[in-house]
Amino acid sequence: MGGFGGGNHQTIITNTTVEVVVPRTVVPAIYGEDGGCLRQIREISDAKIIINDPKPGAKETLIIISGTPEQTHAAQSLIQAFVICETEAS
């Protein structure tokens, strides 16, 4: 039986996008050596992560995370951990 099911099916959010603004100074730590940290964040969370190039003179950088709600939440949490570690270290 194909087509669209009816009845008691719940709507499931399959994809969401989150924008996160981080201090420009923590971006190198998020990338890691040869992009290793960012690669691990992507592997652990399974989210798509795009780090935009900051405008000249900007103090912050925009990071766009997309995936399922669980994936975006995991990626956001991991990035936030890097931000906290870097700001406490400086």
N, C-alpha and C positions, 0 to 999 in steps of 0.2 A: 504494500500500500504506500504510494508516494504522495507527494504534495505537502501542503501545510496542515499540520495537526491542529485540532481545535481543543476546546474543553479546558482542562485544568492546568495547562502548561504555564509555568512562570516565565516571565521575561528575564533573560540572563544577559548582563552586561559583559560583552566579550572583549571590548577594547576601550581603553581610556587613555587620555593624555594628561600629564601633569607637568607644569612648568615650575622649576625650582631656581631661585636666585641665590648664588653663593658668592662669597668674596673672591675677587680675582686671584688673590694670593694663595688660595687653597687648590686652584685648578691643577697646578703641577702635581700635587699629592694625589689628587683623584686620578689623573692619568697614570701616575707611577712611572717607574723606569721602563722605557720602551713600550708604554701603554699597558703594562702588566696589570696594574690595579683596576683600571677601567675594564679591561678584558675579564677580570675575575668578577667584577660587579655585574657585568652582562651575563656571564655564565651562571652565577649564583641566582640572580633574579630572573633571568630569561627575558628581560625587558629590552626594548630598543632605547638606547640612550644617545642623545645628540648634545654635544657641548658646543654652543655657539661661540664664535670668536668675539671677544669683547670689543666694543668701540674704543678707539684710541682715547686714553685718559679715563676710561670708565673704571670704577672701583669694584664693580660686580659683573658676574658672568651668568648668562641664562643657560640652564640645562633643561632639555625637553626629554621627558621619559614617557614611553608609550608601551602598552601591553594590557594584559588583564589587570583588574584592580589589585590582585595579589602580587603580580609581577611589578607593577608600578610602586606599590607600597614597599616591597622588599628593596627595590633599587633606591627609592627615596631614603629609606632607613640607612642603607649602607653609605650613601653619599653623605647623609647627615653625620654619620659617625666619623667620616674623614674630616668634615668641617670642624666638628668638635675637637678632634685630636689635634688638628693643625692650629686652631685658634688658642687652645690651651698651651701648646708647645711654644707659641711665639710670645 
